[in-house]
Amino acid sequence: MEQITTAQISEFVAALVRARGLAPKTANRHREILTRLFNWAMEQRGIRLPGDRNPAAAVERYKEPAPKIRFLTLKQIDEQLDALAPYPQLQAMVALYIYAGLRREEALWLQVEDIDYTTGPFGMIRIRAKEVGGSFWQPKTKVNRAVPISSALRAYLDCYEVPASDAGWFFPSPQGKHYDPDNFSSDLRRAQLKLGLIWACLDYRHTFGSQLAMKGESLYKISTLMGNSPEICRRHYASLVPEMLAVAVEFLRFSSYSTVDSIPGGAAPYQSLDT
């Protein structure tokens, strides 16, 4: 291992790309795994590498195309939730995905105690690691977080009657057990087909991020609420805030004036550096 070079690792990843037709994102995932492996070898096993540098970390990343996302408009949100009225639990679940931006499994691991109606104006959803019935679960990023309940979401949760279950699940399966993610997606898909709708959980999550971005919320706030890195949120939602960016380029003292003629005194805001 001590003799492995960055060039060799780069060629190894390139060979995988050629042999398996890997997408850039998958190729970068292999690079990240190798980087962690070498870090572990150096830190935990005392492997000495030239210059004490991780050779995998210097491998150039593959350029990934801009991500394609789908999200609902405000009108489509209303249409989606109204259509699910015959399915009260699915309606409440979809409302939570849309208005809180949770990942699919995050909602399925919620228990009654994780929905706190006493904090904030409308309550708080607490997404945290837990062990239930001998099964351990934690958020994808291994970081607990809390998401405020909005007024719109609270209206749906107030109408939702939590079914009885074996472990106090907030959204149990029809059998009163933990809702298997694939079974839930199948049930949702079946209901959507009957209603002529096409949206899925990831679309609901992107709706949360997209609508907040178009509203002008910072990508840092959005990433905190969604449990994502700011960089991921930037790649997904930065293009949705053009109006906000248009205002951002104005300096404060001139932000309320759209033309030179409208500036008090008729003076242009430009000043030579030579003066």
Secondary structure, DSSP 4 states (H G I P E B T S, - for coil): -TT--HHHHHHHHHHHHHHHT--HHHHHHHHHHHHHHHHHHHHHS----GGG--TGGGSPPPPPPPPP-----HHHHHHHHHHTTTSHHHHHHHHHHHHH---HHHHHT-BGGGEESSSTTT-EEEE--EEETTEEE--TTS--EEEEPPHHHHHHHHTPPPPP-SS-BSS--TTSS---HHHHHHHHHHHHHHHT----HHHHHHHHHHHHHHHT--HHHHHHHHT--HHHHHHHHGGG-HHHHHHHTS-GGGTT-SSGGGSGGG--S---TT-
